[in-house]
Amino acid sequence: MTTYAVTGATGGLGAAAVAALRTKGVPASDIVAVVRDAAKAESLAADGVVVRVAPYEDPDALAAALTGVDRLLLVSSPTIGQRTAQHTNVISAAAAAGVAVIAYTSLVNAPDSPLGLADEHRETEALLADFGGDHILLRNGWYWENFLANVEPASANGALLGAAGTGRVAGAARAELGEA
Ligand SMILES: NC(=O)c1ccc[n+]([C@@H]2O[C@H](COP(=O)([O-])OP(=O)(O)OC[C@H]3O[C@@H](n4cnc5c(N)ncnc54)[C@H](OP(=O)(O)O)[C@@H]3O)[C@@H](O)[C@H]2O)c1
């Protein structure tokens, strides 16, 4: 039996990952949803998923949440500026719990990206390199869902405006990234 844990399991990508595990036949009782608000995880609990409350700021709760976990999907925190500290807490707890593999949702082209967002992803990738177990870097591109807010004005005005110039966007839907 392999026990999987997913952080941010009440968020878009985390929920998609849990759903993909279930679709692939992983028993709900072998999945740990790491959340900060149990009330948001009622449907997961109703399905039989093990729900553990562990905010990224709480090392003790993270240590308890990751006990017995074999493989962890660390969904990057949405809180820019606090990500490295929060991810440090998760990775340290995973190391102490003996987690064998951590997959981390990093950023496309993380090593060279000029985006301001990239620094904390690079710092997290460096932490993972030293964590002691195996790690997988999921250097996700933009979610297609990010563009949905532009659909209505683009339809009304006949132009989809962006800052990419002639560049192209390699996006994917959250459901696809969750499955990956
Ligand atoms: N590739 C892209 O286009 C893109 C775009 C935006 C963000 N991102 C990154 O990808 C991640 C996943 O995207 P998403 O769409 O799934 O984001 P999301 O729906 O906002 O989910 C973020 C998850 O993180 C949880 N969380 C936030 N702060 C926490 C804390 N202090 N302790 C524990 N859990 C905490 C949230 O809990 P609650 O459910 O309780 O709020 C939520 O479940 C984001 O967090 C961000 O790092 C990527």
The ligand as an SDF file (V2000), in Angstrom:
LIG
                    3D

 48 52  0  0  0  0  0  0  0  0999 V2000
    0.3300   27.9940  -13.1720 N   0  0  0  0  0  0  0  0  0  0  0  0
   -0.5300   28.9800  -12.9370 C   0  0  0  0  0  0  0  0  0  0  0  0
   -1.1700   29.5290  -13.8450 O   0  0  0  0  0  0  0  0  0  0  0  0
   -0.7500   29.4460  -11.5360 C   0  0  0  0  0  0  0  0  0  0  0  0
   -1.6170   30.5070  -11.2950 C   0  0  0  0  0  0  0  0  0  0  0  0
   -1.8330   30.9000   -9.9830 C   0  0  0  0  0  0  0  0  0  0  0  0
   -1.1870   30.2400   -8.9430 C   0  0  0  0  0  0  0  0  0  0  0  0
   -0.3500   29.2140   -9.2060 N   0  0  0  0  0  0  0  0  0  0  0  0
    0.3660   28.4730   -8.1460 C   0  0  0  0  0  0  0  0  0  0  0  0
   -0.1670   27.1600   -8.1450 O   0  0  0  0  0  0  0  0  0  0  0  0
   -0.7420   26.8740   -6.8620 C   0  0  0  0  0  0  0  0  0  0  0  0
   -1.9800   26.0320   -7.0470 C   0  0  0  0  0  0  0  0  0  0  0  0
   -2.9010   26.7410   -7.8410 O   0  0  0  0  0  0  0  0  0  0  0  0
   -4.4470   26.6630   -7.4900 P   0  0  0  0  0  0  0  0  0  0  0  0
   -5.1620   27.2300   -8.6390 O   0  0  0  0  0  0  0  0  0  0  0  0
   -4.7840   25.3050   -6.9920 O   0  0  0  0  0  0  0  0  0  0  0  0
   -4.5360   27.6960   -6.2620 O   0  0  0  0  0  0  0  0  0  0  0  0
   -5.7030   27.8010   -5.2050 P   0  0  0  0  0  0  0  0  0  0  0  0
   -6.9810   27.2740   -5.7670 O   0  0  0  0  0  0  0  0  0  0  0  0
   -5.6730   29.2000   -4.6940 O   0  0  0  0  0  0  0  0  0  0  0  0
   -5.2600   26.7890   -4.0480 O   0  0  0  0  0  0  0  0  0  0  0  0
   -4.2590   27.1100   -3.1350 C   0  0  0  0  0  0  0  0  0  0  0  0
   -4.3930   26.1550   -1.9670 C   0  0  0  0  0  0  0  0  0  0  0  0
   -3.4000   26.4920   -0.9870 O   0  0  0  0  0  0  0  0  0  0  0  0
   -4.0340   26.4770    0.2880 C   0  0  0  0  0  0  0  0  0  0  0  0
   -3.3090   27.3430    1.1940 N   0  0  0  0  0  0  0  0  0  0  0  0
   -3.1150   28.6720    1.0570 C   0  0  0  0  0  0  0  0  0  0  0  0
   -2.4130   29.1380    2.0840 N   0  0  0  0  0  0  0  0  0  0  0  0
   -2.1810   28.0790    2.9030 C   0  0  0  0  0  0  0  0  0  0  0  0
   -1.5210   27.9400    4.1350 C   0  0  0  0  0  0  0  0  0  0  0  0
   -0.9610   28.9920    4.7490 N   0  0  0  0  0  0  0  0  0  0  0  0
   -1.4490   26.7120    4.6780 N   0  0  0  0  0  0  0  0  0  0  0  0
   -2.0010   25.6450    4.0610 C   0  0  0  0  0  0  0  0  0  0  0  0
   -2.6570   25.7150    2.8900 N   0  0  0  0  0  0  0  0  0  0  0  0
   -2.7390   26.9320    2.3300 C   0  0  0  0  0  0  0  0  0  0  0  0
   -5.4280   26.9890    0.0310 C   0  0  0  0  0  0  0  0  0  0  0  0
   -6.2760   26.6510    1.1110 O   0  0  0  0  0  0  0  0  0  0  0  0
   -7.7940   27.1790    1.1490 P   0  0  0  0  0  0  0  0  0  0  0  0
   -8.5520   26.2790    0.2220 O   0  0  0  0  0  0  0  0  0  0  0  0
   -8.1840   27.0100    2.5680 O   0  0  0  0  0  0  0  0  0  0  0  0
   -7.7890   28.5990    0.6780 O   0  0  0  0  0  0  0  0  0  0  0  0
   -5.7570   26.2500   -1.2590 C   0  0  0  0  0  0  0  0  0  0  0  0
   -6.2250   24.9570   -0.9800 O   0  0  0  0  0  0  0  0  0  0  0  0
   -0.9840   28.2400   -6.2390 C   0  0  0  0  0  0  0  0  0  0  0  0
   -1.0030   28.1460   -4.8390 O   0  0  0  0  0  0  0  0  0  0  0  0
    0.1820   29.0370   -6.7590 C   0  0  0  0  0  0  0  0  0  0  0  0
    1.3550   28.7470   -6.0190 O   0  0  0  0  0  0  0  0  0  0  0  0
   -0.1220   28.7930  -10.4790 C   0  0  0  0  0  0  0  0  0  0  0  0
  1  2  1  0
  2  3  2  0
  2  4  1  0
  4  5  1  0
  4 48  2  0
  5  6  2  0
  6  7  1  0
  7  8  2  0
  8  9  1  0
  8 48  1  0
  9 10  1  0
  9 46  1  0
 10 11  1  0
 11 12  1  0
 11 44  1  0
 12 13  1  0
 13 14  1  0
 14 15  2  0
 14 16  1  0
 14 17  1  0
 17 18  1  0
 18 19  2  0
 18 20  1  0
 18 21  1  0
 21 22  1  0
 22 23  1  0
 23 24  1  0
 23 42  1  0
 24 25  1  0
 25 26  1  0
 25 36  1  0
 26 27  1  0
 26 35  1  0
 27 28  2  0
 28 29  1  0
 29 30  1  0
 29 35  2  0
 30 31  1  0
 30 32  2  0
 32 33  1  0
 33 34  2  0
 34 35  1  0
 36 37  1  0
 36 42  1  0
 37 38  1  0
 38 39  2  0
 38 40  1  0
 38 41  1  0
 42 43  1  0
 44 45  1  0
 44 46  1  0
 46 47  1  0
M  CHG  2   8   1  16  -1
M  END
$$$$
